């Protein structure tokens, strides 16, 4: 019978990605991994290797409480410039993440993936001195991130499932990245002090996690494919032990002490999640050029599925629309993806709820009870650049090309 044709659409599924990105003060970790449209084929044949690199960048600066933006953070509270214009006190985070990705086909249906990330992060914020002066300064954290290893298995035989398939996966996120990087920061009294950096810019979260993952695709029309990706990281460790601040003392309106919130002054090792769905197609006769459009939903929950909840985190999520373009040339592929966040939500945390409950414990009038919910800074968009190279077999007989099916495969 007629042999199967060359696959020309670049698709997500030859290596499990970790599309999850840090979103600013909501410390969703970049987990490394191959981007879903950057690989050189639908599957990674037995004995073949694929290597790649990726770069991600974002700048967070918009502050939100829930879904409500706090625009005054851009215009007030940060002192004045030389001309007398009032400056904002928003926290700004600049993040650069670099990943090395390696995949190996144990069989035509089962593959192993290794992702090694490196991050460089900056946090810019405003300090108010004891004399009332306000000025902006920056601190930094960089280093090896949390290395991730996972395995993915195709549910259906790729040789006979050319128009759709599903891959299920299981992975381990290590705690190789430091969660207690320190930098020298100015203090209100004019001195400087080496302090632990905020969790939003730490290279790692301090926990060993287990990820469950699923992704799939199906042909919708001739030359048009739909795809979906899902990911959840279970991080059972309650806290990584890194010091955030002194325990918060909660008082009533008359300044009477209601209680002290022990435990919430150290940083959490939180769960995180991600889902993505969209469509992709090649550019007419230019089969090496592929465009995609997807929706994304990612974040960290207020409470973990397993483990304790008494630690500090800024939970929240973003919803984004993502445009992408990929190009293939031989064994090489390049891609650019730009998700734009149109919904940003800093949800109520366990620490917020604990403080709220303490304050409301002495208020009998329901109309006077307080709602406590912190804020967080989010990015408008991120840039994601990816490169992959299909090595093929390093030993033994070379397998078919990256986008080819063996001639003796049957329809």
N, C-alpha and C positions, 0 to 999 in steps of 0.2 A: 504494500500500500504506500501511498504518498508519504514521504517523510515530513516530520513537523517543520514548520517554517521558523526562521530566525525571530527571536523575540526582540522587538525594537523599543518597547516602552520601558523606561527606567522605573523600577518600582521598589517599594519600601522594604521588601521582606527578606532580603538575604542576610540581614543581621539585626538582632533586636536593638533598637535604639534606646536612649534615654532622652526623650525630647524635653524632659522637665528642665526648666530654666529658673535660676534665681530671679525673683521679681522685685528686688529691692529690699526693703525692710522685712517683707515677708520672705523668710530665708528658705525658699524652695531651692534645693541644691541642683546644680548642673551635674548630671550623673555620667557624662561621657557616653560614647556609643555612636554607631553609624547612623547618619540621618536617613529617614525613610525613603527618600527619593535619590539617594546618592550612590547606591550600589550598582554594580555592573550586571545585574541580572536578577531574575526572579528567585533563583535558588543558588546555593553554593555547593557544587558537586563534591562527591566523596574525594578526599585527599587534596582538595584545593585550598589555598590560602587567599585571604584578602586583607590588605592593610589600608589604612587611611588616616587622615587627620581632619580636625574640625576646629573652627574658631568661632566664638560667640561673644557678642558685646551688647551691653545695654547701659543706659543711664536712667536711674530712677530719681524722681524729684517731685512728683505730684502726691500730696498727702490726702489720705482718705480715712474717714471714720465710717465704717460700713461702706455703703456705695456713695456717700456724700463727700465730695471733694472739699478740702479746706483751703480755698484760694488765698486766704490771708497769710498763709505760711510763705507765700512767694513775695509778699510786699511789706510785711511788718515783723517786728520782733528781732531783727538782725542788726540794729544800729543804723547808722547813716554813712553815706559815702562823702567824699570831699566836697561835693556840691550841695549837700544837705538832703539828698534824696534818701527816703527810708528804704532799708533793705530787708529782705525776707530772712526767715530763720529755718527754712526747709532743710531737711537732711538730704544730701545728694550722695548717691552711690554710683560709682563707675566700676563696671565689672568686665574683665577680660578672662575668657576661659579657653584653654587649648587642650585638645584631647588626641591621644594616640589610640587607634582602634585596630584590633587584630581579630580576624575570624578564621575558623578552620572547619571544613566539612568532614565530620566523622562518618557520615553517609550522605546519600542524596537527599535525605529527609531530616537529618539531625546535625546541628552545627554548634560549635562553642564560640563564644565571643568574649573578648577581653577589652576593657576600656580603662585607660590610664589618663586621668585629667590633671591639669596644672592650672592654677588660678592666680590672677593678680587683681586685687580689689582695693578700691579707695573709698573712704567715707569722709565726706566734708560736712561739717556741722558748726553751729554757732556757740560760742562760750560767753557767758556773762560773768565778769569779774566781780569781786567784792566791792569794787569802787563803782560798779554800774556800767563799765565799758563793755561793749559787745563787739566781738570780731569773729571771723570765720577761720577755721583751721582744718587740716586734713590729717588723717591717720591711715595706715596701710596694713594689709595682710596678704601674703602670697605664699605659694608653696604647692606641694603635691596634694591633690584632692583625694576623695574616697574612691579607690579602685573598685571596679565592678566586674564580676565574672558571671556569665549566664549561659544557658543552653536553650535552644529553640528547636521545636519539632513540628514538621508539617503533618497535619492531620490526614490529608489526602496525598496520594502519590503525585509528585510534581510532573512525572512523565505523562500522566493521563489527565491531569487537572490543569489545563492551560488557560482556562477562562475564569478560574477562581480557586482560592485555597485559603486555609486558616493555619496559622502557626501559634502554638502555645509554648510558653516558656517559663522557666524558673531560674532565679538568679540570687547571687549573694553580693551585697554591698559591704565592703570592708570598712574599717575605721582607720584607714591609712592616712587620711588627711588630718592635720592638726585642728583641734577645736579650741585651743587656748593660746593662739598667737598673740603676742604682746607688742605694743608700740608705745613710744613716748608721746604723751599728750599734755598740753598745758592745763593748769588747774586754776580755779577761781582766785586763789591767793597770789597768783603770779608765778608760782613754781611750776616745774614739770615733773611728770611721774610716769613710770612704765606701767601700763594697765592692760588688762585683757580686752581685746577688741570685741565689738558687738558681734553677735552670732550671724548677722546678715552678711558679714564679709569674711568669716572664718572659712578656710579651705574645706573643712570637714564638719560633721555634726557629732562625732564621738560615739556613734552607735554602729553595731553590726546589724544589718537589715536583710530581710528576705523579700524578694520581689516576685510577684506573679504578673504575667504579661500575656497579652493576646493581640494578634493582629491578623488582618485578612484583606483580601481584595476580590473583586468580581467584575466581570465585563458587563457594562451597562448598555453600550451601543458599540458599533464598529469603531475601534480606535479610542473609545472612552471607557475608563475604568473608575470604579469607586473603591475607596479603601477606608479602613478604620484601624486605629491602634488604641490599646488600653494598657494601663500600667498602675500598679499599686505597690508601694514600698511599706512593709511592716517593720517598724523600728521599735522593738520591745523595750529598749533601755529608757527609763524614765527621764534621767538627767545625765548629762556628761560631766557634771561636777564643776564646770567653769563658773567662776564668780561673776555675777552681773552687778549687784549692788547690795547694800545693807537690806535686811528684811524690812518690808514696808509696815509702818505702824499706822493703823486705820483709826481715825478719830471721828467723833460726831461733830455737829455744828458748834458745840460748846467747847471743843477741843478735848473732850474726855476720851481716853483710850478705850477703843472697843475690842482691839485685838492686834496681834502681830502676825503677819503672813510669812511664816517660815517655809522655806522650800522654793518659793517663787522667786528667790533672789539668785538662783542658779539656772543655767540654760538647759533647755530640753533637747532631746534627740527625737525629733518628731517624725511621724509618718508623712508620706506625701503621695500625691496621685496625679495622673495625667490621662487625658483622652483626646483623640484627634480623629476627625473624619472629613473626607472630602472627595474630590474627583480630580483626575489627571488625564491628559491627552498629549499625543505628539503633535508637532506643528506641521500639519499637512504632509507634504512629501519629505520634510526634514525629520526623518525618523530618529535622528540622534538628539533632537531638541524636544524637551518635554516641559509642559506647563502644568501647574497644579493650583488648586484653590481649596482651602480647608478651613474648618472651624476648630478651635482648640479650647480646652477647659483644663486648668491645672492649678494646684495649690497645696496647702497643708491644712489638715483638719484641726479643730480646737482640741480634740481628744483622740488619743491613739486607740487602735483596736485592741492591742495587748500592752500590758505594762501600766505603771502608775501615771498619774496626770499632774502631780504636784511639781511643776517646773515652769520656767518662763519660755514662752514662744509668742510670736505674732502670727496668728493663723489668718488665712484669707485665701482668696482665689482670684484668678483673672479669666475672662473669656475673650478670645481673640479671633480675628480673621487673618488667615495666613496665605500670602501669595508666594509661589515658588517657581523657579526655573532650573532645569538640569540639562547638562549637555554631556554627551559621551563621545569619546574618540578612542577607538581601539579598546585597550584594557583600562583606560583612564575615564573617570567621570568627575564632573564638577557640579556643584549646586549652590544656589543661594535661596534662602527662605527668610521672609520678613513677616513675622506675626505682629499685628497691631492690636493692642488691648483696648477694647471698647467698653468693657465692664471690669471694674476693679472693686473688690469688696474686702475690707479688713473686718473680719467677723469677730464676735466676742470670744475672748479666750477664757481658759479656766481661771487664770489669775484675775481677770476682769470680773468673772462671776463670783469668785471668793470675796473680793473687795466689796462688790455690790451687796452680797448677802450679809456681810458684817454691818454695813451701814444701814441696811433696811431692817436689821434685827431689832432696832430700837425705834423704828418709825411705825406708828399704828395707822396713820392716815394713808390710805392707798394712793391718793393723789399726790402725796409728797415724797413717795419712794423714788430713789435715784436709779438711773441706769448708767452703768460704767462700761465703757468700751474705748479701748485705746485706738491710736491711729497708726498708719504705716505709709511709707512712700512706695509708689509704683512707677514703673517705666511706661512710656507710651508704646514703645516697640523694642524689638531686639533684632540684631543682624546675625545670621547663621550661615557661615561659609563652610563647605565640605569638599573634601577630595578623597577619592578611593582609587586603589589600583588592584586589579585582579591578578595575582601572581600565578595562578594556575597551580599545577603540581610541581613541587620542588624535587620530588623523587618519583621515578617510574614513568610510565607512559603518560604523555600529556593528555588532559581531558579536552573535550570540545571547547571552542572559544566562549567568551563570557556571555554572549547572547545567542548561543547556538545549542540546539538539541542534537544528540547523536543521530546520525543518518539512519541507523537501524531502529530508531524509536518509531512506533506505529501510531497512526491516528486512531 
